[in-house]
Amino acid sequence: MKKTTKFFTGFGLLALATGIFIAADHIDAPASMGTTADIADYFAFEPTMGSDNTVFIVDLQSNVVDGLAYGTFDEDVLTEINIDLDGDLTEDMVIQAIPRDGRMYFFGPITPDQTGLNSQVLVDSPLGDVEISATSAITETTSEGVSLFAGPRQDPFFFDFFRFNEVLAPSPMDNSGFNVPGEDTFDGANTMSIAIEIPNSMIGEATGTNVIGLPVYKTWITTNRKQ
């Protein structure tokens, strides 16, 4: 499979959830934390019960704050959705997203020539592209029924950060519990989001199961920076 000569090296991986003062920061590896390759959230789900489609949503850059200039997608960062279809925890299919000149370009799903931390843009397997949204949401649906979105969205991370600090403060410790309801410290903060809804027939059969026995894809995210 012919590809571009632009090589990428693994930079971020789906990570833990925690919080900092301005916006939710879902800590990645130290080298990527707080950078344009920082992964905040990853969601994979059926849009409706029993649907033949799957939705993948990736949130990057957790420091995009309402009232300030929106962040931008980094043209040197490749976002890759990895899907394991045989249970060996190695990607069998990948979907890629990379921005260029105000648009997000998607490639795949396809079996990669190489697995692990290094990736190349799969230019011979275009999936579609969409204008990167700014003040209003823009979506694009391809002839194959794939829906695409890229742009700023409100951070879904709900956390009463200040009450959390009060409860855990070493002295004096307040053990009266959390407030009900709590306050969302990160209300108004944004992330840079990439969303795709795709027919399962384009990916392959889901071989994993969730806690209630329903079939699910084993999937994870990596971000890769151009070398």
N, C-alpha and C positions, 0 to 999 in steps of 0.2 A: 504494500500500500504506500503510494507516494505521499510524503508529508512535507511541511515546511522544514527549513533548517534551523528554526528557532527552538532551542532546547530550554526546558524549564526544570527546576529542581524543587523538590518538595519543601514547602515553607510553613504551611499551617495544616492542622488536622482538627476535626470536630472535637470540641473541648468542653471543659467543665463550666458551670454557670456560677457566677458570683457577682459582686457589685462594686462600683467605685462612685466617686462623688457626682460627676456630671452626667454620665450616661452609663447604661449597663455595659459592663465589660466582661465577656465570657472567656476567661483566660485561655490563651493559646500558649504554644511554646514561647519561651522568652524572646526568640529572634523575631517572631511575628506579632507579638502582643502590641496593640496600639498602632499597627501599621495598616496599610491598605490591603494587606493579605490576611488580616485578622478575621477569623470566623467567629461570629457571635452566636448564631442559631442555625439549626438544620431541622427541617420537618419533612416527613414523607408520609402521605396518607391518601386514602380514597376520598374523592370529592363528595361522594354520597355512598351510603351502604350498598354493597354489591355492585359498585361501578366497575366498568371494564377499563377505567383510566386510573393513573396514579399521579398525584401532585408532589413535586419536589420544590421546596423553598429553601434558599440559602440566604442568610443575613450576614453581611460583611460590615466591618467598620462600625464599632459601637459608639463612636464619639461624634455622631452627627446630631447636633443639638438644634431644636426648634428655635427660630429667631436668628440663627446665624446662617452663614452660607452653607448650603448642602455640600456634603462630600461628593467626590466623584469616583467613578470606577477607574482603577489603575490599568492602563493599557499594557503594562508589563506583568500583570497578574492573570494567570489562567485558573479558572475555577472548574473543578472536575467532580462530577457525581459518579461515584464508583458503586457498582452493583455486583454482588456475589450470587451466582445462580447454582452453585454446586456445594456450598457449605465449607469450602476450604479457606475462607477469609481472604481470598485473592480476587481482585476484580475480574469479572468475566465480560462485563459491558461497561462502557463509560459514556457519559454525556458531558460535553465541554461547553463552557461559555467564556467569551473574551470580548472586551469592548474595543471598538475602533470608531473614531470620529463621530461620537454621539449615538452610536448604535451598539447593541449587544448581539454578537453572533454566536449561534449555537451549532454544535457538531455532534454527530452520533445519532442514536446509540449504536455503538460498534464495539467489537472485540478489539482491545488494544494490542499493538505489536509488542509492547513491553509493559510490565507491571511494576508496581512499587513507587518510589518517590519521583522518578524522572518521567516527564511526559513531553509529547509534541502535539502541536495543534493539528487536528485531523481534518485538514482542509479539503480532502477528497470525499468527506462524508458530511456535507452541509445539512443542517436540520431546519434552519430558518433564522431570521433576525428580527429585531424590534427596536424602534426608537427608544432611547433611554428617557424615561419620564422625568419631568421636573415638577411643575406645579399641579399637574393632573395626571392620573394614571392612564397609560397607553398600553393596550394589549394587541397582540397580533396572533391570528390563528392560521396555520398553514393548511394546505390542501389535504394533508394527511391527518388533520384533526388535532394537531399539536398547538397548544396555546402558550404564548411566551410573554414575559414581562420582565423589565429591569428598571429600577429606580428607587428613590427613597421611600421608606415606609416607617410607620411608628414602631419603635422597639416593643416587641411583645413581652419582654421581660418585666413582670410585676413583682416589685419588692419594696417593702418599707425599710429602707436602708438605715435611716436614722434611729428608728425604734429597735432595729436589729443591734445597732451599736450600744444602745442604752441597756438592752437585756444582757449583752455579753461584756459590758464594761467591767474591768477587773475590780474597780473600786470607785464609787460605791456601786455594787451590782444591783440591778433592778430585776427581781425574779417574778414580777407580777404578770408576766406573759406578754404576748403581742396584742396590739389593739385590734378590735373587731368592730367595724372594718378598719383595715390599715390604710395608709396613704401610699400611693404609687409614686415613689421618689423619682422614677424615671419617666413619668408622664410628660409627653412632649418631645422626648428624645427619639431620634430616628436611627435607622440602619440603612445601608445600601442593600437592596434586596434583589435577588434573581429568582424568578418563579417559572416553572414549566409544568404543564399538565399534558400527559402523553398517554396514548393507548398502550395497555399492557402488552398487546400483540407485537409492539415494536421492541419490547425489552426482552421478553421471554417469560417463562413460567416462574412464579414466586415459589421458592422452595423452603423458606423459613416459616415459622409459625409464631404468633404472639401468645400472650399469657392466657388468652381465651380460646386458643386453638385455631385462629383464623390465619390463612396464608399471608405472609408478608415478605417483602424483599429485604435481604440483608444488604444494607447500603451505608455509605459514609462519604464524607466530603474531604477533599484536599484542595489547598490553594498552592499554586506553583509560580515562582517568580522567574522571569527571564534571566538567563545567565549572560 
